């Protein structure tokens, strides 16, 4: 016997990826899909896979995921995005810990696929993520971007070793478009928090990021995909602070 588990996914126009995601979640006692207005076959595919589908207008990344957690039938939840799926090793570990949970939340590595290759170094790995938790002791933050699971004070977080596979990049152009949207949201979030970005920070942050992830974290071992991935990360850092400076000057943050 094990504690029952709800797998939770948020979607919008994910027809090309949702089936693989749901197939990887078939070990859960239920799958809940919260969809925010898909115009493709996402909902039909999810229902055909046995998921319970709930419609909900977009609330923002963290708020949407927390809403989805609230729709689950069970207190233990495993939250994944539509472009993710657990490896067999991670599924086996989750099933094992739920037989006798020693912690109320667990994190695990996430293996990012970029330019046709799973990254094993730099920013791309291990990219530990907390996605398995008891909802009575943890919840999603309400951050508009880079949302995270926040655990209650004193709650220990266990560590799993199996990977969650992440297939976010469908092409460099699409990846850059998504990153530009993210940096705009980040700049707006920093502005709301009263943060500033001097010229030195805007210029030095990308350089320090490159040194950290390409050399210290061995990103060079991932070859050309690793280099491009890190360079885009450096670009994101520059654009995030540049957009913040523009917003503080009273302008609009360009994409």
C-alpha positions as CSV (number, residue, x, y, z in Angstrom):
1,X,0.0,0.0,0.0
2,X,1.1,3.5,-0.6
3,X,-0.3,7.0,-0.1
4,X,-2.5,7.8,-3.1
5,X,-1.1,10.3,-5.6
6,X,-2.6,12.9,-7.9
7,X,-0.5,13.9,-10.9
8,X,-1.3,17.5,-11.9
9,X,-0.7,19.3,-15.2
10,X,-1.6,22.7,-16.5
11,X,-2.1,23.1,-20.3
12,X,-2.9,25.4,-23.1
13,X,-2.5,24.3,-26.7
14,X,-0.2,21.3,-25.9
15,X,-1.7,18.8,-28.3
16,X,1.8,17.9,-29.7
17,X,3.2,17.0,-26.3
18,X,0.5,16.2,-23.8
19,X,0.1,12.5,-24.7
20,X,3.7,11.7,-23.9
21,X,3.4,13.6,-20.6
22,X,0.3,11.8,-19.6
23,X,1.7,8.4,-20.6
24,X,4.5,9.0,-18.2
25,X,2.1,9.8,-15.4
26,X,0.0,6.7,-15.8
27,X,1.4,5.3,-12.5
28,X,-0.5,7.9,-10.5
29,X,-3.9,7.2,-8.9
30,X,-5.4,10.1,-10.9
31,X,-4.3,12.7,-13.4
32,X,-5.8,16.2,-13.2
33,X,-5.4,18.5,-16.2
34,X,-6.3,22.2,-15.8
35,X,-6.6,23.8,-19.2
36,X,-6.7,27.5,-19.9
37,X,-8.6,27.7,-23.2
38,X,-6.8,25.4,-25.6
39,X,-8.0,25.8,-29.2
40,X,-6.3,22.6,-30.4
41,X,-6.9,18.9,-29.4
42,X,-5.3,19.1,-26.0
43,X,-8.5,18.6,-24.0
44,X,-9.7,15.7,-26.2
45,X,-6.3,14.0,-26.0
46,X,-6.2,14.4,-22.2
47,X,-9.6,12.9,-21.7
48,X,-8.9,10.0,-24.0
49,X,-5.8,9.3,-21.8
50,X,-8.1,9.1,-18.8
51,X,-7.3,12.5,-17.2
52,X,-9.9,14.6,-15.4
53,X,-10.0,17.9,-17.3
54,X,-11.0,21.2,-15.6
55,X,-11.3,24.5,-17.5
56,X,-9.8,27.5,-15.8
57,X,-8.9,30.9,-17.2
58,X,-5.2,31.8,-16.9
59,X,-4.3,33.1,-13.4
60,X,-0.6,33.3,-13.8
61,X,2.0,30.5,-13.5
62,X,2.1,30.0,-9.8
63,X,-1.6,30.7,-9.2
64,X,-2.7,28.4,-12.0
65,X,-0.6,25.6,-10.6
66,X,-1.9,26.1,-7.1
67,X,-5.5,26.1,-8.4
68,X,-4.7,22.8,-10.1
69,X,-3.3,21.4,-6.8
70,X,-6.6,22.3,-5.1
71,X,-8.6,20.3,-7.6
72,X,-6.7,17.1,-6.8
73,X,-8.5,14.3,-5.0
74,X,-5.5,13.3,-3.0
75,X,-3.1,15.2,-0.7
76,X,0.0,13.9,-2.3
77,X,0.5,15.7,-5.6
78,X,3.1,15.4,-8.4
79,X,3.1,18.6,-10.5
80,X,4.6,18.5,-14.0
81,X,4.3,20.7,-17.1
82,X,3.0,19.4,-20.4
83,X,6.5,19.3,-21.9
84,X,7.8,17.1,-19.1
85,X,7.7,13.4,-18.2
86,X,9.3,11.4,-15.4
87,X,11.8,8.7,-16.2
88,X,11.1,5.1,-15.1
89,X,13.7,5.6,-12.4
90,X,11.9,8.6,-11.0
91,X,8.5,6.9,-11.2
92,X,9.9,3.9,-9.2
93,X,11.4,6.3,-6.6
94,X,8.1,8.1,-6.1
95,X,6.2,4.9,-5.7
96,X,8.8,3.7,-3.2
97,X,8.7,6.9,-1.0
98,X,4.9,7.0,-1.0
99,X,4.8,3.6,0.7
100,X,6.3,5.2,3.8
101,X,7.0,9.0,3.3
102,X,9.9,10.2,5.4
103,X,9.4,13.8,4.3
104,X,6.5,15.9,3.2
105,X,8.2,17.2,0.0
106,X,10.8,15.8,-2.4
107,X,12.9,17.3,-5.1
108,X,14.7,15.7,-8.0
109,X,16.9,16.5,-11.0
110,X,15.4,17.8,-14.2
111,X,17.2,16.9,-17.5
112,X,16.7,19.6,-20.1
113,X,16.7,18.8,-23.8
114,X,18.1,21.5,-26.0
115,X,19.0,21.4,-29.7
116,X,18.3,17.7,-29.8
117,X,20.5,16.8,-26.8
118,X,20.0,16.3,-23.1
119,X,22.3,18.7,-21.3
120,X,24.3,17.2,-18.4
121,X,26.2,20.2,-17.2
122,X,26.0,24.0,-16.9
123,X,22.5,25.5,-16.4
124,X,20.9,22.5,-17.9
125,X,21.6,19.9,-15.2
126,X,20.9,18.9,-12.5
127,X,18.4,21.8,-12.3
128,X,16.8,20.3,-9.2
129,X,13.0,20.9,-8.9
130,X,10.6,20.3,-6.1
131,X,7.4,18.8,-7.6
132,X,6.3,16.0,-5.3
133,X,4.7,17.2,-2.1
134,X,1.9,16.9,0.4
135,X,-0.4,19.8,-0.2
136,X,-1.0,20.2,3.5
137,X,2.6,21.2,4.0
138,X,3.6,23.0,0.8
139,X,2.2,25.1,-2.0
140,X,3.1,27.0,-5.2
141,X,4.3,30.6,-4.9
142,X,2.2,33.3,-6.6
143,X,5.3,34.5,-8.6
144,X,4.3,35.6,-12.1
145,X,7.5,33.9,-13.4
146,X,9.8,31.2,-12.1
147,X,7.2,30.1,-9.7
148,X,8.3,27.5,-7.1
149,X,7.0,25.2,-4.4
150,X,7.3,26.7,-0.9
151,X,7.3,24.4,2.1
152,X,6.1,25.2,5.6
153,X,8.7,26.2,8.2
154,X,10.4,23.1,9.6
155,X,9.3,20.8,6.8
156,X,12.3,18.7,5.6
157,X,12.7,18.2,1.9
158,X,13.8,14.8,0.7
159,X,16.0,14.2,-2.4
160,X,15.3,11.8,-5.2
161,X,17.8,10.9,-7.9
162,X,15.6,10.0,-10.9
163,X,15.3,12.6,-13.6
164,X,12.3,14.6,-14.9
165,X,12.7,14.9,-18.6
166,X,12.1,18.5,-19.9
167,X,11.4,19.1,-23.6
168,X,10.7,22.8,-23.6
169,X,12.6,23.8,-26.7
170,X,10.9,23.1,-30.0
171,X,13.4,25.2,-32.0
172,X,15.8,28.0,-31.1
173,X,13.5,30.7,-32.5
174,X,10.6,29.6,-30.4
175,X,12.9,29.2,-27.4
176,X,14.1,32.8,-27.8
177,X,10.6,34.1,-28.1
178,X,9.6,32.4,-24.9
179,X,12.7,33.7,-23.1
180,X,11.9,37.2,-24.2
181,X,8.4,36.9,-22.7
182,X,10.0,35.6,-19.5
183,X,12.5,38.4,-19.2
184,X,9.7,41.0,-19.6
185,X,7.8,39.3,-16.7
186,X,11.0,39.2,-14.6
187,X,11.6,42.9,-15.2
188,X,8.0,43.7,-14.2
189,X,8.3,41.6,-11.1
190,X,11.6,43.3,-10.1
191,X,10.1,46.7,-10.6
192,X,7.1,45.8,-8.4
193,X,9.5,44.7,-5.7
194,X,11.4,48.1,-5.9
195,X,14.6,46.6,-7.3
196,X,17.1,48.6,-9.3
197,X,19.8,47.6,-11.9
198,X,22.8,49.7,-12.4
199,X,24.8,49.8,-15.6
200,X,27.6,47.7,-14.0
201,X,25.1,45.0,-13.0
202,X,23.5,44.9,-16.5
203,X,27.0,44.5,-18.1
204,X,28.7,42.3,-15.6
205,X,25.9,39.8,-14.8
206,X,26.1,38.1,-18.2
207,X,29.9,37.7,-18.0
208,X,29.8,36.3,-14.5
209,X,27.0,33.9,-15.5
210,X,29.0,32.7,-18.5
211,X,32.1,32.0,-16.3
212,X,30.0,30.2,-13.7
213,X,28.0,27.9,-16.0
214,X,30.4,27.3,-18.9
215,X,33.6,26.8,-16.9
216,X,32.8,26.2,-13.2
217,X,29.8,24.1,-13.9
218,X,31.5,22.4,-17.0
219,X,28.9,23.6,-19.6
220,X,31.6,23.2,-22.3
221,X,31.2,19.4,-22.0
222,X,27.8,19.7,-23.6
223,X,29.3,20.8,-26.8
224,X,27.6,23.3,-29.2
225,X,24.1,22.9,-27.6
226,X,25.7,23.7,-24.2
227,X,27.4,26.8,-25.5
228,X,24.2,28.1,-27.2
229,X,22.1,27.4,-24.1
230,X,24.5,29.3,-21.8
231,X,24.8,32.2,-24.3
232,X,21.0,32.5,-24.3
233,X,21.0,32.5,-20.5
234,X,23.6,35.4,-20.6
235,X,21.5,37.3,-23.1
236,X,18.5,36.8,-20.8
237,X,20.4,38.3,-17.9
238,X,21.3,41.3,-19.9
239,X,17.8,41.8,-21.3
240,X,16.2,41.4,-17.9
241,X,18.2,44.2,-16.3
242,X,18.0,46.3,-19.4
243,X,14.2,46.0,-19.4
244,X,14.1,46.9,-15.7
245,X,16.2,50.0,-16.3
246,X,13.8,51.0,-19.1
247,X,10.7,50.4,-16.9
248,X,12.2,52.5,-14.1
249,X,12.8,55.3,-16.6
250,X,9.1,55.3,-17.5
251,X,9.3,53.4,-20.7
252,X,7.9,50.0,-21.8
253,X,9.8,46.8,-21.6
254,X,10.3,45.6,-25.2
255,X,10.0,41.9,-25.8
